[in-house]
Amino acid sequence: MKIQVQDEPNGLQFRDGDVWLEFPAWDNLLVSVGDLLQIFSNDNYKRAEQRVFADDMMEPPVSLSIFFYPARGGYNLGPFQELLSNNEPPHYRRFTLPQFFH
């Protein structure tokens, strides 16, 4: 998961299929679902593909992103067992954080 604060110039865009949609600048926080939440939810929540677009006519955008890094223990991670069944098998194999980040 990523929490992001965007400054005044617009330019943050999210992909919706083949189209990039602009997300307007605002005074609050933007919370973006990341890869780990997509895996934990077994694809019930999808991470957002995003980019920052700027043209020569506007001030360069500045974004502050905070990434949460869970403990580095050897925890065995993967889709939450409560979301799995015969009709909904896991979409991801189990892994440790060192495996995920390498």
N, C-alpha and C positions, 0 to 999 in steps of 0.2 A: 504494500500500500504506500502511496506517496501523498504527502500533504504539500500543497503548493500555494504560494502567494504570488499574484501577478501584479505588476505595476500598471501604470496608466495606459501606455500604448497597447492597443489590441494586437493580436498576432498569434495567440495560442489557438491551435486548430486540432480537431479530433477527426479521425477517419470514420466515416459511416459508409461501408461498402467501398465504392470507388470514388466517393465524394469527400472532400475535406470541408468540415464545417468550422466556422470561426466561433470561438468561445469568447464573449466580451469580457473586457477587464472589469473587475468589481472589487469592492473593499473587503470581501470575505475570503475565506480559505476554499480551495478546491481540493477535494479528496479523490484520488484516482486509485482504482482497483489495480493492484499489481499482479505480477506473475504468481506469487505464492498464494494469494487469495483465490486466483483462478484455479490453481491446483487443489487447494484445500476444499473448494466448493465443487470439485469434479466438473468444471466448466459451467456451473450454474451462474457464476459471475465471470464475465470476460474482462480482461485487461483492456484498457483503451489505448489504441495506437495514437500517438500525438506528436506534434511538431510545433515549433515556433517559427512563424513567417514574418519577415520584416522587409519593407521596401526602402529605397533610397530616400524617399520623401518624409519618412517619419523617424523619430528618435529610436535608437536600438532598444528592443524590449529587454527587460531585466526580469528574470524569474528566480525565485528562491525556492529550492526544493529541499525537503527533509526526508531522508530515507531511514526507515526503521530497520535496524539490523538485529534480528533475534539472537539469543545466546548462542555461542559457538559449540555447544555440546554435541554429542553424537546422537542426538534425537533422530528417530526414524520417522520421517515426515511423508505425507502423501494425502490423498483425498480422505476427508473425514469418514470414518466407518459408518456413521449414522446415515450418510447419503448414498451408500452403496447397497445394491441388492442384485438378485439374478437378472432383473430387468434393467438395472443401471450399474454395469460393471465399472471398475476404475478406468479412467482415461489416462492415468499417469502411474508410473511405477514408484515405489517407495524409495526414499533417498535421505541422506544426511545433508546438513547445510554446507559442509565443505564440498560435497559432490555437486550440489546445486550451483555454487559460486565458481566452480572450476570448469 
